[in-house]
């Protein structure tokens, strides 16, 4: 086991106060392990001096590697960059805010030693507000009925992935990434371990309510086409009701003659049909928008600074030697 290397991937956005602390926490845990390790910080276009703090750490600690984006590309891009630049036989993904306790590292590594390709740290909802807990519960109940993969409340990015799992994820080059779904989609044998929810020590969370809603929509749209199928069923149902209404109304006209037109009926029909059309157009628009972005084939991120050699640079150095 001593020859194996573990890569830690730490996405960081405005975490200048925390990057040193998370490195110290990892270091203290790895001192009692029999693995070599590297810590790959991915600065997601921070504006508070995070990249400078990481560079200082890289100067003092040879195991520290970093990739700094030219601007903020989002956590999904940061995770992808970390996976692409990690060299370890397994990777452990952790947040920089210390809400992923380093004390779980030994349990993650134990699962890896048992042969699991994914060892997932699942947190409980202790400390969360009742409203947030209820929304999370409702979201996962809903999304598991809608998407083609299984998602579990409390299972996030805090997990260990074997090199086999990492390579499987890197094959998936889609632009609109939803990592929680991708972890489930690749399958592979997994083990789940639980831990107590930990409050952030410093700084503020970057996940506003609006961002969480958008993230949830990404999850629903990325892994199924059921909303499009629902549009078809709703449209067909409304069409049948409309035809029945027309037949019944026409029959009454033949029997009783033309009555005074009903204002309520007309407005209700227009509003209802208009609402259904707008909802369906919105769902279709979500899918078309994603197709539009995928066809552009833009890179997931642009690197501004890094201390990690590319494969080409390594080849050039080997030729010179």
N, C-alpha and C positions, 0 to 999 in steps of 0.2 A: 504493500500500500504506500510505502514511502516515496515511490517514484511518481505517484499520481499528483496532479495539480488541480486545485479547486479555484475557479474564477468567481469572484463576487462582482455582480453588476449593480451599480448604485446610480439610478437616474436622479439628477439633482437640478432643481429649479429654484433659485433664490434660497439656497440652503447654506450660505456662508457660515452661519453660526453652528451648523450641525456636522459638516463633513469631517472635521477632525475627530469629533466625538464618536461618529459611527466607525471611523477607521480604528480608533483605540479599542472600541468594543469588539470589533472583528479580530484585531490583533490578540487581545487577551484570551479569546476563545480558541484561536488557532494555535496558541502556544502549547496547548495540551493535546493537540491532534498530531497525527503522523503524516500530514499532507503538506506539500508545498502549496503556496497560494498566491494569487494576484488579485488586486482590487481595481476594477475598471469603473472609474467615475465617468458618467456621461452628463456633461453640463448642457442643459436644454435652453441655451440662450439667456442665461441669468443676467440680471442687472444690478446685483448687490455685491459683486466681488467674489462670487462663488468660484469662478474659474481661477482667479488669482490665489484663492485659498487652496484649491486643489493643486495648482502648480507648486505652491510652497511645500505641500505634502509630498509631491512627486520628487522634489529635490532632496528631501530628507529620507524618504522610504522608497527603495528600489522596486518594491512590489506594487507601487501605486502607478497605474496607467490612467490616462484620461483622454476623452474625446469631447471637444467643445463645439457645439453647433454655431453656425453663423447667426442664427436667430432662434426663436422659440418654435419648435416643430411639434411639440406635444410628447406626452409620455410614451405613447406607442412607438414613435420614431426613436426615442431614447432607448427603449428596451431592445428594439431591433438592432440599433447601432452597437449596444453592449454585446448582444449575441454574436454579431459579426466580428467583433474585435477581441472576443475572449479566446484564450488559448487552452483553457483547462479541459481536463477529462470530464468534468462536470461543472455546472455553474449554479450559483445561488443568487437569486435576485432579491434585493432588499431596498426599501425606501431609505432615503437619507435622513428622514425626520425622527428616526429611532422608535417609530411605532411598530417596527418589526424587530422584536427583541433578539439580540445576538445570542442569548442563552439557548435559543432553539437550534443553533447551528449544529451542535453535537447530535441532536435527534434527527436532523435532516441527513447528516452524514451516515448515521447508523442505518437509516432506510436505504441509502445508496449502497452501503456495504451488503445489505440483504438482497440486492439485485433489482431494486425498483428503478425504473427510468424517470418517474416523477414522484417526488416526495413533497407533499403539499402541506403547508402550515395553515390551518384553518382557525380563524379568530372567532370569538363569540361577540355578542353585541353589548357586553357590559360597559357601562359608561356612556353609551349613546342615548340620545333623547328618545322618548317614546315615539315621537312623530317620525324621526329618522328610522328607527327600528321597524315601525309599521310599514313605512314606504319601501324599505328594503325587502321585507317579507313579502309584500304584495307584488313587488317587481319581479322577484325570483319565481313566485308562483305563476305569474303571468307569462314571463319569458320562457319558462320551461314548457309551457303549453304551446308556444308559438314557434320556437326555434328547433332546428334539427339536431342540436347537441344538448347535452345536459350540463347545466350550471348550478352551482351550489352556493348558497349564501355564506359569506365568510371566507370563501376560497378566492384569493386574489393572486397577485404577482409574487408574493412571498413563497417561494418554492425552490426546490433543487431539481435541476434537469440534467440527465445524463447527456453525454456527447451525442448519443443516438437521437435523443429527443430534440436537442439543439439543432442538429443537422436537418431533422424533419421539419422544424419550424422555419428554417432558413430557405427551404425549398419553396415555401409559400410566399411568393413575392407580391401579393396583392397590395394595392395602395391604401385601401380603407381597411386597416387592421383592427381587430377586436381580439386582444390576446386571450382573454378568458375563454372565448369560444374556440380559439385555435388550440389552446392546451387540451381541450376536450376532444377536438376534432382529430388530432393526430393519434388519439388512443394511447397505446403503450401502458404497461402495467404501472399502477400508482398506489401510493400509500398516503393516507391522510392522518396528520397529527394535529391536535388541538392546543390552543394557547389562549391565555387571558388577553383581552383587549388592553392595549397600552396607550395612554394619552401622550400627545406630542409634548416634548420638553421645551422646545424653543420655536419661535416663528408661528406662522399661521398656515392653516391648510390651504392648498391651492385649488381644492375642489369645492366650488360654489354649487348651490342648488341647481342653477341653470346648466352648469357643466355636467352634473350628474344626470340630468334629464337627457342632455344630448348624448351622453355616453350610453345611456339605456336605449335610446333610439338606434344608435350605431349597432348595439348588440342584436336588436330585433331584426334590423334590415340586413345585417351582414350574413346571417346564417339561415335564412329561409325566404321563400317566396310566397308564404301564406297570406300576407296582406294583399298581394295582387290577386290571389285566388279568392280572398274575401270580397274584393271589389267586384269580381265576376258574379259571385253568389248574391251580393247585395243588389247589384244592377239587375240581375235576372228576377229576383224577388220583387223589386219595385216595378219592373216591366210587367210582370204577371198581375200585380195589384192594379196597375194603371189600365191594363186591358180589361180586367174584370169591371173596374169602375166605368170604363167607356161602354162596355156591353150593357151593364145595368142601367146606366143613364140613358142610353139609346132606346132600350126597351121601355123605360118609363115615358120617354118622349112619344114613342109610337102609341102607347096606351092612353096617356093623359094629356098629350100636347106639351108644348114648351112652357115651362114654368119660369118664374123670375130667377135669373142666375144668382147663385149664392156667392157672396163676396168672400165669406170665410173659407168655403171649399176651394175657391180659386187660389187665394193667397196661400192657404195651407199646402196645396199641391205644388205651387211654384217654389215656396220656401223649402219644402221637404226634398223635392227633386234637386233643387239647386244645392242644398247642403250635401246630399249624397254625391253629387257630381264633384263638388269642391274637395270633399274628403278623398274621393277616389283619385282625383287629379293630384292631390298632395302626395298620396302614397306612390303613385306612378312617378311623380317628380323626384321623390327620394331615390328611387332606383335609377332613373335616367341620369340624375346628377352624379351618382356613383359610377355609372358607366362612362360618363363624360370625363371624370377625373382619371379613371383607369386607362382610357384611351390615350391620354396625354403622356403616360409613362414617365412622369417626372420622378426624380429621385426622392426617397423618403425624407432625406435630410441633406444638408450641406455642412461639411466639417470646416470649422474656422481654425481650430488649433488641436493638435494631438501630439502625444509623445510615443505613439504606437507605430512601429514601422509597418508599411504595407508589404504584401508578398513580393511586389516588384522591387522595392527597396532592399529587401533581404536578398533577393537573387543578385542584384547589382553588387551588393557588398560581398557576396560569396565569390562572384567573378573576379572582383578586384583583388581579393585575398588569394 
